[in-house]
């Protein structure tokens, strides 16, 4: 219906240094023609290409620190 | 996505668990009273019980379970019994006072939640990393038995907060909870997926079955959730807790997928954590942006409470993690009572027909 198309629009939200959030359900067509689908209310599409479940985000975009820091935090709250 | 077959959920839907065994004077008094009519007198003081101890947390667990499924042989009217609520308030006061002390001075929510966004290089030194690298089947069974205290009611403690939110926070919270509850499909409710994982690992799937086996460290995580969920005054902490869970779940679930594959667990077991890798990467964004962002836009004064919820979660998770790792390092059970020896696994499919007789 002309003039009523707003209701049909899908919202897409790019997260800085993170995934692209897209309102679901979605069908994603990959480079090789493979189609993958998700019925979730919102999907997070990987933009860093590091995801092991590409095209979906698996939080692999996060910063990594050497394990040293965690151990230091642990000593800080010492008592067991 | 293919249609999922019917899954082993609770073998007796709606059945209430039995009352657990007492672990000290407070839980003893409460459990004795619960077997009797509401109005039976109860203590109204904790008399210096350890705020993280077995006795206090088992008593608190039983007080809260009256709001979920109740217990076999316990009158439903106990849920709102004034004596029980008075005891519950005393237990909560000790626990929450200790928790606030241990979480340190107030700090901004952005700082507490921001810290959770950095991953250790490699697999890290937590329980999921250790299980991914050299976990054994008995350790994964213990891990699942402990976590069943929460996962068999996954997302239930958090739904209490919905009437206390509005606008973006309410819409975001409900969207995530809808996903947790299977998006309209009973076979996709996360607690049902967890029951399928337990069945695959040869564990009992009945709600509450492993309560007696769970140490105070595990009980405290779930009593914290119920406390945050049931008190409107703690809505900020509930939201901070939920954001912390959703933020840390995806990478941990990835490690647990590897751990389960490592021991040759079946697809039902792997599916639970594989689903959480993908789902919680979405939930994290929605919870931090819409639920936390929406709540703090409406109620900026709750900023430090959101941080407290996140910090309390990390603090109690760390205590549980230390218990598990210390026990496993010494090759002993992390549970109060070890799991019974695993029975030979029944075949998941009917046995193959006998091979045809060899031809002449």
HADDOCK unambig.tbl for C-alpha pairs under 7 A between the chains (distance, minus, plus):
assign (segid A and resid 42 and name CA) (segid B and resid 282 and name CA) 6.89 0.50 0.50
assign (segid A and resid 43 and name CA) (segid B and resid 282 and name CA) 6.03 0.50 0.50
assign (segid A and resid 44 and name CA) (segid B and resid 281 and name CA) 6.95 0.50 0.50
assign (segid A and resid 44 and name CA) (segid B and resid 282 and name CA) 5.40 0.50 0.50
assign (segid A and resid 56 and name CA) (segid B and resid 278 and name CA) 6.76 0.50 0.50
assign (segid A and resid 57 and name CA) (segid B and resid 278 and name CA) 6.67 0.50 0.50
assign (segid A and resid 57 and name CA) (segid B and resid 281 and name CA) 6.17 0.50 0.50
assign (segid A and resid 58 and name CA) (segid B and resid 250 and name CA) 6.52 0.50 0.50
assign (segid A and resid 58 and name CA) (segid B and resid 277 and name CA) 5.88 0.50 0.50
assign (segid A and resid 58 and name CA) (segid B and resid 278 and name CA) 5.85 0.50 0.50
assign (segid A and resid 58 and name CA) (segid B and resid 281 and name CA) 5.64 0.50 0.50
assign (segid A and resid 59 and name CA) (segid B and resid 250 and name CA) 6.84 0.50 0.50
assign (segid A and resid 59 and name CA) (segid B and resid 251 and name CA) 6.71 0.50 0.50
assign (segid A and resid 59 and name CA) (segid B and resid 281 and name CA) 5.94 0.50 0.50
assign (segid A and resid 62 and name CA) (segid B and resid 117 and name CA) 6.29 0.50 0.50
assign (segid A and resid 62 and name CA) (segid B and resid 118 and name CA) 6.03 0.50 0.50
assign (segid A and resid 62 and name CA) (segid B and resid 119 and name CA) 6.61 0.50 0.50
assign (segid A and resid 63 and name CA) (segid B and resid 118 and name CA) 5.09 0.50 0.50
assign (segid A and resid 63 and name CA) (segid B and resid 119 and name CA) 6.18 0.50 0.50
assign (segid A and resid 64 and name CA) (segid B and resid 118 and name CA) 5.52 0.50 0.50
assign (segid A and resid 64 and name CA) (segid B and resid 119 and name CA) 4.67 0.50 0.50
assign (segid A and resid 64 and name CA) (segid B and resid 120 and name CA) 5.27 0.50 0.50
assign (segid A and resid 64 and name CA) (segid B and resid 121 and name CA) 5.32 0.50 0.50
assign (segid A and resid 65 and name CA) (segid B and resid 118 and name CA) 6.71 0.50 0.50
assign (segid A and resid 65 and name CA) (segid B and resid 119 and name CA) 6.21 0.50 0.50
assign (segid A and resid 65 and name CA) (segid B and resid 120 and name CA) 4.89 0.50 0.50
assign (segid A and resid 65 and name CA) (segid B and resid 121 and name CA) 5.44 0.50 0.50
assign (segid A and resid 66 and name CA) (segid B and resid 120 and name CA) 5.68 0.50 0.50
assign (segid A and resid 66 and name CA) (segid B and resid 121 and name CA) 5.09 0.50 0.50
assign (segid A and resid 67 and name CA) (segid B and resid 120 and name CA) 5.22 0.50 0.50
assign (segid A and resid 67 and name CA) (segid B and resid 121 and name CA) 6.04 0.50 0.50
assign (segid A and resid 67 and name CA) (segid B and resid 124 and name CA) 6.26 0.50 0.50
